[in-house]
Amino acid sequence: MEYRVINKDRINDIVDMRLKYLREDFQSTSEESFNSVKDNLPKYFENHLNRDLFVFGAFYGDKIVSTAFLLIIEKPCNPRFTTGRIGEIFSVYTLEEYRRQGIAYNLLKMLMEFAKNHRLDLIELKATKEGYPLYQKLGFSENAANYVSMKFI
């Protein structure tokens, strides 16, 4: 197994892996919505890949079998993050036949080293029930905050 940052020449493969992840995570979503996502992802990756978005891949030969996305966000610094650079991990996904072999663990270790080398103050993620034990094993902990997470749509 080879682990590396994926380049723009593999955008179609990144789109494919993201869609597989989304199909498992959003099972009741319409085909029309998935087609819209599929149409929009290539441009997003073209604009962001290896600038503020880094996709880490595990390769078995030429085949991508696992991915993890790291979005680097820069905000005005504060005492919690003094460089203002934080990371958000998402779309950690391994093809079903390659699961439970330590691949995502190794991929995330690589991602975490990358984050350290790029001076990120912290890395955040939202864990699924399935991913929670893996993230705990890697040293992630639940984020207790004095703030309530909210959104506006």
C-alpha positions as CSV (number, residue, x, y, z in Angstrom):
1,M,0.0,0.0,0.0
2,E,1.3,3.4,-0.9
3,Y,0.2,6.6,0.8
4,R,0.5,10.0,-0.8
5,V,-1.2,13.4,-1.4
6,I,-3.3,13.1,-4.6
7,N,-2.6,15.5,-7.4
8,K,-4.9,17.2,-10.0
9,D,-4.4,14.4,-12.5
10,R,-6.6,12.2,-10.4
11,I,-9.5,14.6,-9.9
12,N,-11.9,12.1,-11.5
13,D,-10.9,9.5,-9.0
14,I,-11.3,11.9,-6.1
15,V,-14.8,12.8,-7.4
16,D,-15.6,9.0,-7.5
17,M,-14.4,8.4,-4.0
18,R,-16.3,11.4,-2.6
19,L,-19.5,10.2,-4.3
20,K,-19.1,6.7,-2.8
21,Y,-18.6,8.3,0.6
22,L,-21.7,10.5,0.1
23,R,-23.8,7.6,-1.1
24,E,-23.1,5.7,2.1
25,D,-23.6,8.8,4.3
26,F,-26.7,10.3,2.6
27,Q,-28.5,7.2,1.6
28,S,-31.9,8.8,1.2
29,T,-30.7,11.6,-1.1
30,S,-32.2,11.8,-4.6
31,E,-30.3,10.8,-7.7
32,E,-30.8,14.3,-9.0
33,S,-29.0,15.7,-6.0
34,F,-26.1,13.3,-6.5
35,N,-25.9,14.2,-10.2
36,S,-25.7,17.9,-9.2
37,V,-22.9,17.1,-6.8
38,K,-21.1,15.0,-9.4
39,D,-21.3,18.0,-11.9
40,N,-20.0,20.5,-9.4
41,L,-17.1,18.6,-7.7
42,P,-14.6,18.7,-10.5
43,K,-14.5,22.5,-10.7
44,Y,-14.3,22.7,-6.9
45,F,-11.3,20.3,-6.9
46,E,-9.7,22.1,-9.8
47,N,-9.9,25.4,-7.8
48,H,-8.9,24.1,-4.4
49,L,-6.8,20.9,-4.6
50,N,-3.4,21.3,-3.2
51,R,-4.1,25.0,-2.3
52,D,-6.3,24.9,0.7
53,L,-7.7,21.3,0.2
54,F,-5.4,18.3,0.4
55,V,-6.6,14.8,-0.4
56,F,-4.6,12.0,1.0
57,G,-4.9,8.6,-0.7
58,A,-4.0,5.0,-0.1
59,F,-3.1,3.3,-3.4
60,Y,-3.1,-0.4,-4.1
61,G,-1.2,-0.3,-7.4
62,D,-2.8,2.4,-9.4
63,K,-6.2,2.1,-7.6
64,I,-7.2,4.5,-4.9
65,V,-8.7,2.5,-2.1
66,S,-9.0,5.1,0.7
67,T,-9.1,8.9,1.0
68,A,-9.1,11.5,3.7
69,F,-9.6,15.2,3.0
70,L,-7.9,18.1,4.9
71,L,-9.3,21.6,4.4
72,I,-7.0,24.3,5.7
73,I,-8.8,27.3,7.0
74,E,-7.1,30.5,8.0
75,K,-8.8,32.8,10.5
76,P,-7.7,35.7,12.6
77,C,-5.6,34.1,15.4
78,N,-6.7,33.9,19.0
79,P,-5.4,32.3,22.2
80,R,-6.8,28.9,21.0
81,F,-5.0,29.0,17.6
82,T,-2.1,31.4,17.6
83,T,-1.2,31.0,13.9
84,G,-4.9,31.2,12.8
85,R,-4.4,28.1,10.7
86,I,-6.7,25.2,11.5
87,G,-7.6,22.0,9.6
88,E,-10.8,20.2,9.1
89,I,-10.8,16.5,8.2
90,F,-13.7,15.1,6.3
91,S,-14.6,12.4,3.8
92,V,-12.5,9.8,5.4
93,Y,-13.5,6.8,3.3
94,T,-12.2,3.3,2.5
95,L,-13.6,0.9,-0.1
96,E,-15.5,-1.8,1.8
97,E,-13.2,-4.7,0.8
98,Y,-10.2,-2.8,2.2
99,R,-11.7,-1.8,5.6
100,R,-10.4,-3.0,9.0
101,Q,-6.8,-3.3,7.7
102,G,-5.3,-0.2,9.3
103,I,-5.4,1.8,6.0
104,A,-7.4,4.8,7.3
105,Y,-5.2,4.8,10.4
106,N,-2.1,5.1,8.3
107,L,-3.6,7.6,6.0
108,L,-4.7,9.8,8.9
109,K,-1.2,9.5,10.5
110,M,0.2,10.9,7.3
111,L,-2.4,13.7,7.2
112,M,-1.6,14.6,10.8
113,E,2.1,14.8,10.1
114,F,1.4,17.0,7.1
115,A,-0.8,19.3,9.3
116,K,2.1,19.5,11.9
117,N,4.6,20.4,9.1
118,H,2.2,23.1,7.8
119,R,1.9,24.7,11.3
120,L,-1.8,24.0,11.8
121,D,-2.8,24.9,15.4
122,L,-5.4,22.2,15.5
123,I,-7.4,19.7,13.4
124,E,-11.1,19.3,13.8
125,L,-13.5,16.6,12.5
126,K,-17.0,15.3,13.0
127,A,-16.9,11.6,13.8
128,T,-19.4,9.0,12.7
129,K,-20.1,6.1,15.1
130,E,-17.9,3.9,12.9
131,G,-15.0,6.3,12.9
132,Y,-15.1,7.4,16.5
133,P,-12.8,4.6,17.8
134,L,-10.3,5.2,15.1
135,Y,-10.1,8.9,15.9
136,Q,-9.8,8.3,19.6
137,K,-6.9,5.9,18.9
138,L,-5.2,8.6,17.0
139,G,-5.5,11.0,19.9
140,F,-8.6,13.0,19.0
141,S,-10.9,13.9,21.8
142,E,-14.4,15.3,22.1
143,N,-14.5,19.1,21.9
144,A,-16.3,20.5,24.9
145,A,-17.0,24.2,24.3
146,N,-18.7,27.1,25.9
147,Y,-20.4,27.7,22.5
148,V,-23.3,26.1,20.9
149,S,-22.8,25.1,17.2
150,M,-25.4,26.7,15.0
151,K,-26.1,27.2,11.3
152,F,-28.2,29.2,9.0
153,I,-29.5,27.8,5.7
